[in-house]
Amino acid sequence: MSSLAVRKQPQSWLPDWSEMFTGFPSWTASLRPLFDTHLIKLEDEMADGHYLLRAELPGIDPDKDVDITVRDGQLTIKAERTEKKESKGRSEFSYGSFVRSITLPPGADEDDIKATYDKGILTVDVALREQAAPAEKHIEVQAAG
């Protein structure tokens, strides 16, 4: 019979900041939000003349809790998830404000942006204008001295 080596899950040498204050006195709980990361997870792609951005926002009411703005080529998504106090058990959900800003690609039409929300995924569709290829520019090389 052969024995297989036990493989341990690799661990980061960096601490999980959100758990740094677990087990400390209760007054340290107020410090935990400083280390929690409320980052909206994203994926994006270019497809058929559109820039598609998907944001993972489960448990959000898009009509009340999501605000999308665009200005000077920056798209910003703001969301809010309020904590329900009726639970007496443990919760690993993230509550509070979530914000993420993304620089739009060249040619993004800030007047043609649509957003939809389905099954916890916010999809932002930004139309891209056709841009002429930049003209080739030749640079003169000068002799030194």
N, C-alpha and C positions, 0 to 999 in steps of 0.2 A: 504494500500500500504506500502510495506516495503522499507526502504532505505538501500542501500549498502554503506559500508564504502569505501572511496576513498583510494586506495593503492598507495603510492608513491614509485617510483623506489628507491631502496637503493643506497646510495651514499657512496663512500669511503671517509674516513676522510683524506686520502692522496691526495694532489693536482695532477692534470694532468699536469705534467711538460711541456708538449708540448704546453700548453695553458697559461702558467704562464706570458708570455710576450705579450699576446693579449691586445690591447688597450694602451700599453705603447708607448713612443716616438719611431720613426722609427729606431733609432740607436740600440735599444734593439733587433731588428730582427736578428742581427748578432749573438746574444747569443742563439737563439732558437735551432740551431743544436746541441749545447752542451747537451740539455735536450731531444731531440728527440730520440726515441729508434728505431733503424734500425735493428731489430731482425728478422731473418728469422724464420717463424713458421714451426715447424717440427712435424712429427709423424713417428713412427718406429714400426717394428714388426719382429719377427723371424718366418720364414715360409719355410718348406721343405728344410732345410739346407742352407738357405740364410737369411741374415740380410737385410731387406728392409727399406730404409729411404726415406720419401717423404717430400719435401720442397715446401712451397707455395711461388712461384715467378711469379705472374702475370705480364704481360707487359714486359717481359725480352726476348731478342733475345739470345737463348742459344748458338748460334755459336759465337757471339761477346761479350756477356755480362756476361758469366758464366765461372768460373774457379774452378775446383775441384782438390784438391791435397790430397795425403795420405802419411803420414810419421810416423813411430814409433807408429802405432796404433791409430793415430789421423787423422780423415777425416775432411777436411776443405772445405767449400763451400763459394766462394766469388762471388758476383753479383753486377752489377752496373745498375742503372736506371737513365737515364739522363732526366732532366726536359725540357719540351717543353715550350718555352717562348711565343708561339702564343696565349695562353689562357689569357683572360682578367677577368675571373671570379675567383671564389674561388676554391681551390684545397686542398683536404685532403689526396692526394696521398703522399707516401713517396718517395723521390728521393735521390740519392746519392749512397754510397757504403753500401753493406750489407755483413756481414761476420758471419759465424757460424762454430764452430769446435765441433766435436763429438768424444768421445772415442769409438773405435770399440770394439765389444764384443770379448772375448777370442776365438781363432780359426779363426779369420777373415783372409781370404787370400787376402793380399794386391795386389797380381798379378792377381786376378780374380774379378775385379770391373767393372760394366757397369752402364751407366747413360742414361736415356731417359727423354725427356721433352714433355709433352702433356697437352694442355689446361691450362697452368699456373702452372702445377705441375711438379717439377723435381723429378724423382725417381732414387735413387742410389741403385743398387743391388750388395751386397757383398757376395761372396760365403764363406761358413764356412767349414773349414776342420774338419773332425772327430777327436776328441781328446779322447785318452784313459782316463778313469776315474782315478783320482789321487788315488794312493795306500793309503790304510788306514795306519796311523802311530799311534803307541801307545806311550804315554808319561808316563815315570816312575814318580811316586809320591814319594818324599823323605820326611822323617819325619823331622820336625823342631827341632833344638837344638841338 
